Amino acid sequence: MSKIPFRNPGWAGNVGEYKLTEEQVRGIDFVGVRPLEGGHAAAASTYPFMLEAKDPGAPLFEGPYQTRFEKILTRYPTKQAALLPALNLAQEVRGYISPETMDRVAQLLELSSAYVRGVATFYTMYNKRPVGRHLVQVCTNISCNLCGAQDVLEAFLKHTNTEMGETSLDRAFTVIEAECLAGCGFPTCVQINSRYYENVTVAEVPRIVAHLRGNGDGFVPPDNRDDATHTKFAVAPPSTRTESEE
């Protein structure tokens, strides 16, 4: 039998002899920075909604966010069908989905508060309370667990000086378990806000935490990659470009 390495040496889109940068794999260099107002309506509901910047007191769906909300509504046959994209946008704006936010979304979509609350509380991707600037989700499902995920989780808790689910005193970190992040081929998989980190080991945790403290929510390059890029999930300030230029 051929020898199978314990750890997959690649990362998503970069295995074996391929030399792809993160921009090429994720399409960042093609997509560029997305305007707050949503660009074309077809893409208005596809924005990442777990961002470093979080403002629980921000007004909901005003200015460019109102424009994007209206574009989202045009993509669905009923307002009810637009509930998940509306909740995504609300979390992007405020960082979490409070009961008051649920009530406001219900009002805008002409739904009952109970219905919206039932949907929002069903999905773990919606934060029901404020979290730190960096929401660290460590997968502890079977593939990652067999490859040391519990130790990785404990390392994140140690180096962020937090307990499970609590936010650090400087509001920089919240560390939680994730049931599965669908990165089973690259354990341990960790999601930090909207970005995935694969093949994470205990030894790499201090460097990841230090990088996030110093550089924000950007890509942390592995030590052994010379083609690493430092990109961010950035959203542009309100754009002055016209729709034809998007």
CYANA upper distance limits for C-alpha pairs under 8 A (distance plus 0.5 A):
  7 ARG  CA    186 PHE  CA      7.80
  7 ARG  CA    187 PRO  CA      8.26
  7 ARG  CA    199 ASN  CA      7.97
  8 ASN  CA    185 GLY  CA      7.42
  8 ASN  CA    186 PHE  CA      6.58
  8 ASN  CA    199 ASN  CA      8.18
  9 PRO  CA     15 VAL  CA      7.32
  9 PRO  CA     16 GLY  CA      8.04
 10 GLY  CA     14 ASN  CA      5.83
 10 GLY  CA     15 VAL  CA      4.69
 10 GLY  CA     16 GLY  CA      7.14
 10 GLY  CA    186 PHE  CA      8.42
 11 TRP  CA     15 VAL  CA      6.76
 11 TRP  CA    186 PHE  CA      7.36
 11 TRP  CA    198 GLU  CA      6.95
 11 TRP  CA    199 ASN  CA      8.19
 12 ALA  CA     25 VAL  CA      8.40
 13 GLY  CA     20 LEU  CA      7.82
 13 GLY  CA     25 VAL  CA      6.44
 14 ASN  CA     18 TYR  CA      6.11
 14 ASN  CA     19 LYS  CA      7.07
 14 ASN  CA     20 LEU  CA      6.48
 14 ASN  CA     25 VAL  CA      8.50
 19 LYS  CA    227 ASP  CA      8.19
 20 LEU  CA     24 GLN  CA      6.53
 20 LEU  CA     25 VAL  CA      7.01
 20 LEU  CA    227 ASP  CA      8.39
 21 THR  CA     25 VAL  CA      6.93
 21 THR  CA    227 ASP  CA      6.71
 21 THR  CA    228 ALA  CA      6.94
 21 THR  CA    229 THR  CA      7.35
 22 GLU  CA     26 ARG  CA      6.43
 22 GLU  CA     27 GLY  CA      8.43
 22 GLU  CA     28 ILE  CA      8.28
 22 GLU  CA    228 ALA  CA      7.57
 22 GLU  CA    229 THR  CA      6.95
 23 GLU  CA     27 GLY  CA      5.86
 23 GLU  CA     28 ILE  CA      5.17
 23 GLU  CA     29 ASP  CA      5.74
 23 GLU  CA    229 THR  CA      8.13
 23 GLU  CA    231 THR  CA      8.16
 24 GLN  CA     28 ILE  CA      7.34
 24 GLN  CA     29 ASP  CA      7.19
 27 GLY  CA     31 VAL  CA      6.53
 28 ILE  CA     32 GLY  CA      6.00
 28 ILE  CA     33 VAL  CA      8.45
 33 VAL  CA    234 ALA  CA      6.64
 33 VAL  CA    235 VAL  CA      6.24
 33 VAL  CA    236 ALA  CA      6.30
 34 ARG  CA     38 GLY  CA      7.59
 34 ARG  CA     39 GLY  CA      7.76
 34 ARG  CA    234 ALA  CA      7.96
 34 ARG  CA    235 VAL  CA      5.77
 34 ARG  CA    236 ALA  CA      6.26
 35 PRO  CA     39 GLY  CA      6.64
 35 PRO  CA    235 VAL  CA      6.75
 35 PRO  CA    236 ALA  CA      5.52
 35 PRO  CA    237 PRO  CA      7.07
 35 PRO  CA    238 PRO  CA      6.52
 35 PRO  CA    239 SER  CA      6.00
 36 LEU  CA     64 PRO  CA      6.21
 36 LEU  CA     65 TYR  CA      7.00
 36 LEU  CA     68 ARG  CA      7.90
 36 LEU  CA    235 VAL  CA      6.98
 36 LEU  CA    236 ALA  CA      6.65
 36 LEU  CA    237 PRO  CA      6.74
 36 LEU  CA    238 PRO  CA      5.89
 36 LEU  CA    239 SER  CA      7.54
 37 GLU  CA     44 ALA  CA      8.40
 37 GLU  CA     64 PRO  CA      4.79
 37 GLU  CA     65 TYR  CA      6.26
 37 GLU  CA     66 GLN  CA      8.18
 37 GLU  CA     67 THR  CA      6.00
 37 GLU  CA     68 ARG  CA      5.34
 37 GLU  CA    238 PRO  CA      7.13
 37 GLU  CA    239 SER  CA      7.90
 38 GLY  CA     43 ALA  CA      7.28
 38 GLY  CA     44 ALA  CA      5.05
 38 GLY  CA     45 SER  CA      8.40
 38 GLY  CA     64 PRO  CA      8.37
 38 GLY  CA     67 THR  CA      7.99
 38 GLY  CA     68 ARG  CA      5.51
 38 GLY  CA     71 LYS  CA      8.08
 39 GLY  CA     43 ALA  CA      7.46
 39 GLY  CA     44 ALA  CA      7.10
 39 GLY  CA    243 GLU  CA      6.92
 39 GLY  CA    246 GLU  CA      6.35
 40 HIS  CA     44 ALA  CA      6.99
 40 HIS  CA    243 GLU  CA      7.32
 40 HIS  CA    246 GLU  CA      7.43
 41 ALA  CA     45 SER  CA      8.40
 41 ALA  CA     68 ARG  CA      8.21
 41 ALA  CA     71 LYS  CA      5.57
 41 ALA  CA     72 ILE  CA      7.07
 41 ALA  CA     74 THR  CA      8.02
 41 ALA  CA     75 ARG  CA      7.76
 42 ALA  CA     75 ARG  CA      7.50
 43 ALA  CA     47 TYR  CA      8.09
 44 ALA  CA     68 ARG  CA      6.52
 44 ALA  CA     69 PHE  CA      8.42
 44 ALA  CA     71 LYS  CA      6.90
 44 ALA  CA     72 ILE  CA      6.30
 45 SER  CA     72 ILE  CA      6.33
 45 SER  CA     85 PRO  CA      6.03
 45 SER  CA     89 LEU  CA      8.43
 46 THR  CA     85 PRO  CA      8.47
 48 PRO  CA     92 GLU  CA      8.03
 48 PRO  CA    194 SER  CA      6.75
 48 PRO  CA    233 PHE  CA      8.42
 49 PHE  CA     88 ASN  CA      6.16
 49 PHE  CA     89 LEU  CA      7.02
 49 PHE  CA     91 GLN  CA      6.58
 49 PHE  CA     92 GLU  CA      4.80
 49 PHE  CA    194 SER  CA      7.77
 50 MET  CA     91 GLN  CA      7.71
 50 MET  CA     92 GLU  CA      6.64
 50 MET  CA     95 GLY  CA      7.58
 50 MET  CA    193 ASN  CA      5.36
 50 MET  CA    194 SER  CA      5.80
 51 LEU  CA     92 GLU  CA      7.07
 51 LEU  CA     95 GLY  CA      7.89
 51 LEU  CA    133 ARG  CA      8.13
 51 LEU  CA    193 ASN  CA      6.19
 51 LEU  CA    194 SER  CA      7.07
 51 LEU  CA    217 ASP  CA      8.47
 51 LEU  CA    233 PHE  CA      8.21
 52 GLU  CA    133 ARG  CA      5.22
 52 GLU  CA    134 HIS  CA      6.42
 52 GLU  CA    193 ASN  CA      7.30
 52 GLU  CA    216 GLY  CA      7.98
 52 GLU  CA    217 ASP  CA      6.58
 53 ALA  CA     95 GLY  CA      8.04
 53 ALA  CA    133 ARG  CA      6.89
 54 LYS  CA     92 GLU  CA      8.14
 54 LYS  CA     93 VAL  CA      7.46
 54 LYS  CA     94 ARG  CA      6.03
 54 LYS  CA     95 GLY  CA      5.10
 54 LYS  CA    133 ARG  CA      7.27
 55 ASP  CA     93 VAL  CA      7.28
 55 ASP  CA     94 ARG  CA      5.26
 55 ASP  CA     95 GLY  CA      6.74
 56 PRO  CA     93 VAL  CA      8.28
 56 PRO  CA     94 ARG  CA      4.83
 56 PRO  CA     95 GLY  CA      6.65
 56 PRO  CA     96 TYR  CA      7.57
 56 PRO  CA    130 PRO  CA      7.96
 57 GLY  CA     94 ARG  CA      7.25
 58 ALA  CA     93 VAL  CA      7.24
 58 ALA  CA     94 ARG  CA      6.49
 60 LEU  CA     65 TYR  CA      8.26
 60 LEU  CA     90 ALA  CA      7.18
 60 LEU  CA     93 VAL  CA      7.42
 60 LEU  CA     94 ARG  CA      8.29
 60 LEU  CA    101 THR  CA      8.48
 61 PHE  CA     65 TYR  CA      5.14
 61 PHE  CA     66 GLN  CA      4.84
 61 PHE  CA     67 THR  CA      8.46
 61 PHE  CA     69 PHE  CA      7.26
 61 PHE  CA     90 ALA  CA      8.05
 61 PHE  CA     93 VAL  CA      8.47
 62 GLU  CA     66 GLN  CA      5.10
 62 GLU  CA     67 THR  CA      8.29
 63 GLY  CA     67 THR  CA      7.13
 64 PRO  CA     68 ARG  CA      6.77
 64 PRO  CA    238 PRO  CA      6.89
 65 TYR  CA     69 PHE  CA      6.52
 65 TYR  CA     89 LEU  CA      8.42
 66 GLN  CA     70 GLU  CA      6.72
 67 THR  CA     71 LYS  CA      6.84
 68 ARG  CA     72 ILE  CA      6.66
 69 PHE  CA     73 LEU  CA      6.94
 69 PHE  CA     86 ALA  CA      7.46
 69 PHE  CA     89 LEU  CA      8.20
 70 GLU  CA     74 THR  CA      7.21
 71 LYS  CA     75 ARG  CA      7.51
 72 ILE  CA     76 TYR  CA      7.89
 72 ILE  CA     82 ALA  CA      7.51
 72 ILE  CA     85 PRO  CA      7.73
 72 ILE  CA     86 ALA  CA      8.23
 73 LEU  CA     78 THR  CA      8.30
 73 LEU  CA     79 LYS  CA      6.96
 73 LEU  CA     82 ALA  CA      6.71
 75 ARG  CA     82 ALA  CA      8.45
 76 TYR  CA     81 ALA  CA      6.45
 76 TYR  CA     82 ALA  CA      6.55
 77 PRO  CA     81 ALA  CA      7.35
 78 THR  CA     82 ALA  CA      7.51
 79 LYS  CA     83 LEU  CA      7.48
 79 LYS  CA    109 LEU  CA      5.77
 79 LYS  CA    110 GLU  CA      7.86
 80 GLN  CA    109 LEU  CA      6.86
 80 GLN  CA    110 GLU  CA      8.32
 80 GLN  CA    111 LEU  CA      7.53
 82 ALA  CA     86 ALA  CA      6.62
 82 ALA  CA    109 LEU  CA      8.48
 83 LEU  CA     87 LEU  CA      6.68
 83 LEU  CA    105 VAL  CA      8.48
 83 LEU  CA    109 LEU  CA      7.89
 83 LEU  CA    116 VAL  CA      8.20
 84 LEU  CA     88 ASN  CA      6.63
 85 PRO  CA     89 LEU  CA      6.70
 86 ALA  CA     90 ALA  CA      6.71
 86 ALA  CA    105 VAL  CA      7.62
 87 LEU  CA     91 GLN  CA      6.70
 87 LEU  CA     97 ILE  CA      8.00
 87 LEU  CA    102 MET  CA      8.46
 87 LEU  CA    105 VAL  CA      7.85
 87 LEU  CA    120 ALA  CA      8.06
 87 LEU  CA    126 TYR  CA      8.49
 88 ASN  CA     92 GLU  CA      6.69
 88 ASN  CA    126 TYR  CA      8.34
 89 LEU  CA     93 VAL  CA      6.75
 90 ALA  CA     94 ARG  CA      6.62
 90 ALA  CA     95 GLY  CA      8.18
 90 ALA  CA     96 TYR  CA      8.06
 90 ALA  CA     97 ILE  CA      7.41
 90 ALA  CA    101 THR  CA      7.85
 91 GLN  CA     95 GLY  CA      5.17
 91 GLN  CA     96 TYR  CA      5.33
 91 GLN  CA     97 ILE  CA      6.32
 91 GLN  CA    126 TYR  CA      7.69
 91 GLN  CA    127 ASN  CA      8.18
 92 GLU  CA     96 TYR  CA      8.32
 95 GLY  CA    127 ASN  CA      7.93
 95 GLY  CA    130 PRO  CA      7.23
 95 GLY  CA    131 VAL  CA      7.93
 96 TYR  CA    126 TYR  CA      7.13
 96 TYR  CA    127 ASN  CA      5.17
 96 TYR  CA    128 LYS  CA      6.21
 96 TYR  CA    129 ARG  CA      6.32
 96 TYR  CA    130 PRO  CA      6.19
 96 TYR  CA    131 VAL  CA      7.98
 97 ILE  CA    101 THR  CA      6.25
 97 ILE  CA    102 MET  CA      7.04
 97 ILE  CA    120 ALA  CA      8.28
 97 ILE  CA    126 TYR  CA      7.02
 97 ILE  CA    127 ASN  CA      6.35
 97 ILE  CA    128 LYS  CA      5.57
 97 ILE  CA    129 ARG  CA      7.32
 98 SER  CA    102 MET  CA      6.79
 98 SER  CA    128 LYS  CA      6.26
 98 SER  CA    129 ARG  CA      6.95
 99 PRO  CA    103 ASP  CA      6.74
 99 PRO  CA    117 ARG  CA      8.03
100 GLU  CA    104 ARG  CA      6.78
101 THR  CA    105 VAL  CA      6.67
102 MET  CA    106 ALA  CA      6.59
102 MET  CA    113 SER  CA      7.17
102 MET  CA    116 VAL  CA      6.66
102 MET  CA    117 ARG  CA      6.70
102 MET  CA    120 ALA  CA      8.25
103 ASP  CA    107 GLN  CA      6.73
103 ASP  CA    113 SER  CA      5.73
103 ASP  CA    116 VAL  CA      8.09
104 ARG  CA    108 LEU  CA      6.77
105 VAL  CA    109 LEU  CA      6.63
105 VAL  CA    116 VAL  CA      8.13
106 ALA  CA    110 GLU  CA      6.27
106 ALA  CA    111 LEU  CA      5.24
106 ALA  CA    112 SER  CA      6.28
106 ALA  CA    113 SER  CA      5.91
106 ALA  CA    115 TYR  CA      8.50
106 ALA  CA    116 VAL  CA      6.51
107 GLN  CA    111 LEU  CA      6.81
107 GLN  CA    112 SER  CA      8.04
107 GLN  CA    113 SER  CA      8.26
111 LEU  CA    115 TYR  CA      7.28
111 LEU  CA    116 VAL  CA      7.56
112 SER  CA    116 VAL  CA      7.07
113 SER  CA    117 ARG  CA      6.53
114 ALA  CA    118 GLY  CA      6.54
115 TYR  CA    119 VAL  CA      6.93
116 VAL  CA    120 ALA  CA      6.57
117 ARG  CA    121 THR  CA      6.44
118 GLY  CA    122 PHE  CA      6.75
119 VAL  CA    123 TYR  CA      7.47
120 ALA  CA    126 TYR  CA      7.05
121 THR  CA    126 TYR  CA      7.98
121 THR  CA    128 LYS  CA      8.01
127 ASN  CA    131 VAL  CA      7.93
131 VAL  CA    135 LEU  CA      7.09
131 VAL  CA    166 GLU  CA      8.41
131 VAL  CA    167 THR  CA      6.63
131 VAL  CA    171 ARG  CA      8.02
131 VAL  CA    173 PHE  CA      7.89
131 VAL  CA    174 THR  CA      6.31
132 GLY  CA    167 THR  CA      6.12
132 GLY  CA    168 SER  CA      7.65
132 GLY  CA    171 ARG  CA      5.23
132 GLY  CA    172 ALA  CA      5.30
132 GLY  CA    173 PHE  CA      4.96
132 GLY  CA    174 THR  CA      5.55
133 ARG  CA    171 ARG  CA      6.95
133 ARG  CA    172 ALA  CA      5.34
133 ARG  CA    173 PHE  CA      6.46
133 ARG  CA    174 THR  CA      8.30
134 HIS  CA    172 ALA  CA      6.37
134 HIS  CA    173 PHE  CA      5.37
134 HIS  CA    174 THR  CA      6.92
134 HIS  CA    192 ILE  CA      6.67
134 HIS  CA    193 ASN  CA      6.49
134 HIS  CA    212 LEU  CA      8.29
134 HIS  CA    217 ASP  CA      7.70
135 LEU  CA    173 PHE  CA      6.48
135 LEU  CA    174 THR  CA      5.48
135 LEU  CA    175 VAL  CA      6.62
135 LEU  CA    176 ILE  CA      8.27
135 LEU  CA    191 GLN  CA      8.41
135 LEU  CA    192 ILE  CA      5.94
135 LEU  CA    193 ASN  CA      5.72
136 VAL  CA    173 PHE  CA      7.60
136 VAL  CA    174 THR  CA      6.51
136 VAL  CA    175 VAL  CA      5.16
136 VAL  CA    176 ILE  CA      6.74
136 VAL  CA    190 VAL  CA      7.50
136 VAL  CA    191 GLN  CA      6.44
136 VAL  CA    192 ILE  CA      5.04
136 VAL  CA    193 ASN  CA      7.23
137 GLN  CA    175 VAL  CA      6.52
137 GLN  CA    176 ILE  CA      5.56
137 GLN  CA    177 GLU  CA      5.92
137 GLN  CA    178 ALA  CA      5.99
137 GLN  CA    190 VAL  CA      6.15
137 GLN  CA    191 GLN  CA      5.54
137 GLN  CA    192 ILE  CA      6.70
138 VAL  CA    149 ALA  CA      7.75
138 VAL  CA    152 VAL  CA      8.14
138 VAL  CA    153 LEU  CA      6.50
138 VAL  CA    175 VAL  CA      8.13
138 VAL  CA    176 ILE  CA      6.94
138 VAL  CA    177 GLU  CA      5.48
138 VAL  CA    178 ALA  CA      5.96
138 VAL  CA    188 THR  CA      8.24
138 VAL  CA    189 CYS  CA      7.02
138 VAL  CA    190 VAL  CA      5.09
138 VAL  CA    191 GLN  CA      7.03
139 CYS  CA    144 CYS  CA      6.86
139 CYS  CA    145 ASN  CA      8.22
139 CYS  CA    149 ALA  CA      7.27
139 CYS  CA    177 GLU  CA      6.44
139 CYS  CA    178 ALA  CA      5.04
139 CYS  CA    179 GLU  CA      6.33
139 CYS  CA    180 CYS  CA      5.94
139 CYS  CA    181 LEU  CA      6.60
139 CYS  CA    188 THR  CA      7.35
139 CYS  CA    189 CYS  CA      6.24
139 CYS  CA    190 VAL  CA      6.53
140 THR  CA    144 CYS  CA      6.10
140 THR  CA    145 ASN  CA      5.44
140 THR  CA    149 ALA  CA      5.94
140 THR  CA    150 GLN  CA      6.94
140 THR  CA    177 GLU  CA      6.95
140 THR  CA    178 ALA  CA      6.81
140 THR  CA    179 GLU  CA      6.67
140 THR  CA    180 CYS  CA      7.54
141 ASN  CA    145 ASN  CA      6.06
141 ASN  CA    178 ALA  CA      8.12
141 ASN  CA    179 GLU  CA      5.99
141 ASN  CA    180 CYS  CA      6.05
142 ILE  CA    146 LEU  CA      6.48
143 SER  CA    147 CYS  CA      7.13
143 SER  CA    184 CYS  CA      6.15
143 SER  CA    185 GLY  CA      8.40
143 SER  CA    187 PRO  CA      7.12
143 SER  CA    188 THR  CA      8.47
144 CYS  CA    148 GLY  CA      6.97
144 CYS  CA    149 ALA  CA      5.70
144 CYS  CA    184 CYS  CA      7.16
144 CYS  CA    187 PRO  CA      5.17
144 CYS  CA    188 THR  CA      5.23
144 CYS  CA    189 CYS  CA      7.29
145 ASN  CA    149 ALA  CA      5.10
145 ASN  CA    150 GLN  CA      6.69
145 ASN  CA    188 THR  CA      8.10
147 CYS  CA    187 PRO  CA      6.78
147 CYS  CA    188 THR  CA      7.01
148 GLY  CA    152 VAL  CA      6.94
148 GLY  CA    188 THR  CA      7.44
148 GLY  CA    201 THR  CA      8.10
149 ALA  CA    153 LEU  CA      6.57
149 ALA  CA    187 PRO  CA      8.10
149 ALA  CA    188 THR  CA      6.02
150 GLN  CA    154 GLU  CA      6.74
151 ASP  CA    155 ALA  CA      6.60
151 ASP  CA    202 VAL  CA      7.00
152 VAL  CA    156 PHE  CA      6.83
152 VAL  CA    188 THR  CA      8.13
152 VAL  CA    200 VAL  CA      7.94
152 VAL  CA    201 THR  CA      6.67
152 VAL  CA    202 VAL  CA      5.43
152 VAL  CA    205 VAL  CA      7.77
153 LEU  CA    157 LEU  CA      6.87
153 LEU  CA    177 GLU  CA      8.02
154 GLU  CA    158 LYS  CA      6.60
155 ALA  CA    159 HIS  CA      6.62
155 ALA  CA    202 VAL  CA      6.63
155 ALA  CA    205 VAL  CA      7.00
155 ALA  CA    206 PRO  CA      8.47
156 PHE  CA    160 THR  CA      6.45
156 PHE  CA    175 VAL  CA      7.57
156 PHE  CA    205 VAL  CA      6.78
156 PHE  CA    206 PRO  CA      8.34
156 PHE  CA    209 VAL  CA      8.24
157 LEU  CA    161 ASN  CA      6.27
157 LEU  CA    162 THR  CA      5.69
157 LEU  CA    163 GLU  CA      6.57
157 LEU  CA    164 MET  CA      7.48
157 LEU  CA    175 VAL  CA      7.06
158 LYS  CA    162 THR  CA      7.22
159 HIS  CA    205 VAL  CA      8.16
159 HIS  CA    206 PRO  CA      6.85
159 HIS  CA    209 VAL  CA      7.56
160 THR  CA    168 SER  CA      7.38
160 THR  CA    173 PHE  CA      7.03
160 THR  CA    209 VAL  CA      7.69
161 ASN  CA    168 SER  CA      7.16
162 THR  CA    166 GLU  CA      6.73
162 THR  CA    167 THR  CA      7.12
162 THR  CA    168 SER  CA      6.09
162 THR  CA    173 PHE  CA      8.46
162 THR  CA    174 THR  CA      7.95
162 THR  CA    175 VAL  CA      7.95
163 GLU  CA    167 THR  CA      8.48
163 GLU  CA    175 VAL  CA      8.12
164 MET  CA    174 THR  CA      8.29
164 MET  CA    175 VAL  CA      6.38
164 MET  CA    176 ILE  CA      6.15
164 MET  CA    177 GLU  CA      8.43
165 GLY  CA    174 THR  CA      6.51
165 GLY  CA    175 VAL  CA      6.10
165 GLY  CA    176 ILE  CA      5.67
166 GLU  CA    174 THR  CA      6.27
166 GLU  CA    175 VAL  CA      7.61
167 THR  CA    171 ARG  CA      6.29
167 THR  CA    172 ALA  CA      7.85
167 THR  CA    173 PHE  CA      6.16
167 THR  CA    174 THR  CA      5.07
167 THR  CA    175 VAL  CA      8.10
168 SER  CA    172 ALA  CA      6.63
168 SER  CA    173 PHE  CA      5.97
168 SER  CA    174 THR  CA      7.07
172 ALA  CA    213 ARG  CA      8.00
181 LEU  CA    189 CYS  CA      7.34
181 LEU  CA    190 VAL  CA      8.17
181 LEU  CA    191 GLN  CA      8.07
183 GLY  CA    187 PRO  CA      7.33
183 GLY  CA    189 CYS  CA      6.40
183 GLY  CA    198 GLU  CA      7.82
184 CYS  CA    188 THR  CA      8.41
184 CYS  CA    189 CYS  CA      7.91
186 PHE  CA    198 GLU  CA      5.84
186 PHE  CA    199 ASN  CA      5.53
187 PRO  CA    198 GLU  CA      6.70
187 PRO  CA    199 ASN  CA      5.38
187 PRO  CA    200 VAL  CA      7.32
188 THR  CA    198 GLU  CA      6.57
188 THR  CA    199 ASN  CA      5.50
188 THR  CA    200 VAL  CA      5.57
188 THR  CA    201 THR  CA      7.35
189 CYS  CA    196 TYR  CA      7.59
189 CYS  CA    197 TYR  CA      6.33
189 CYS  CA    198 GLU  CA      5.10
189 CYS  CA    199 ASN  CA      6.68
189 CYS  CA    200 VAL  CA      6.84
190 VAL  CA    196 TYR  CA      6.38
190 VAL  CA    197 TYR  CA      5.59
190 VAL  CA    198 GLU  CA      6.90
190 VAL  CA    200 VAL  CA      7.62
191 GLN  CA    195 ARG  CA      6.11
191 GLN  CA    196 TYR  CA      5.01
191 GLN  CA    197 TYR  CA      6.60
192 ILE  CA    196 TYR  CA      6.90
192 ILE  CA    197 TYR  CA      8.09
192 ILE  CA    217 ASP  CA      8.48
193 ASN  CA    217 ASP  CA      8.26
194 SER  CA    233 PHE  CA      8.05
195 ARG  CA    219 PHE  CA      8.32
195 ARG  CA    233 PHE  CA      8.40
200 VAL  CA    204 GLU  CA      6.93
200 VAL  CA    205 VAL  CA      7.92
201 THR  CA    205 VAL  CA      7.29
204 GLU  CA    208 ILE  CA      6.83
205 VAL  CA    209 VAL  CA      6.65
206 PRO  CA    210 ALA  CA      6.56
207 ARG  CA    211 HIS  CA      6.51
208 ILE  CA    212 LEU  CA      6.74
208 ILE  CA    220 VAL  CA      6.89
209 VAL  CA    213 ARG  CA      6.74
210 ALA  CA    214 GLY  CA      6.74
211 HIS  CA    215 ASN  CA      6.08
211 HIS  CA    216 GLY  CA      7.75
211 HIS  CA    220 VAL  CA      7.36
212 LEU  CA    216 GLY  CA      5.22
212 LEU  CA    217 ASP  CA      6.45
212 LEU  CA    218 GLY  CA      7.72
217 ASP  CA    232 LYS  CA      6.95
217 ASP  CA    233 PHE  CA      8.02
218 GLY  CA    230 HIS  CA      6.71
218 GLY  CA    231 THR  CA      6.24
218 GLY  CA    232 LYS  CA      5.10
218 GLY  CA    233 PHE  CA      7.74
219 PHE  CA    229 THR  CA      7.62
219 PHE  CA    230 HIS  CA      5.70
219 PHE  CA    231 THR  CA      6.24
219 PHE  CA    232 LYS  CA      7.02
220 VAL  CA    230 HIS  CA      7.59
221 PRO  CA    225 ARG  CA      7.37
221 PRO  CA    228 ALA  CA      5.92
221 PRO  CA    229 THR  CA      7.49
221 PRO  CA    230 HIS  CA      7.93
222 PRO  CA    228 ALA  CA      8.07
241 ARG  CA    245 GLU  CA      6.61
241 ARG  CA    246 GLU  CA      7.68
242 THR  CA    246 GLU  CA      7.40
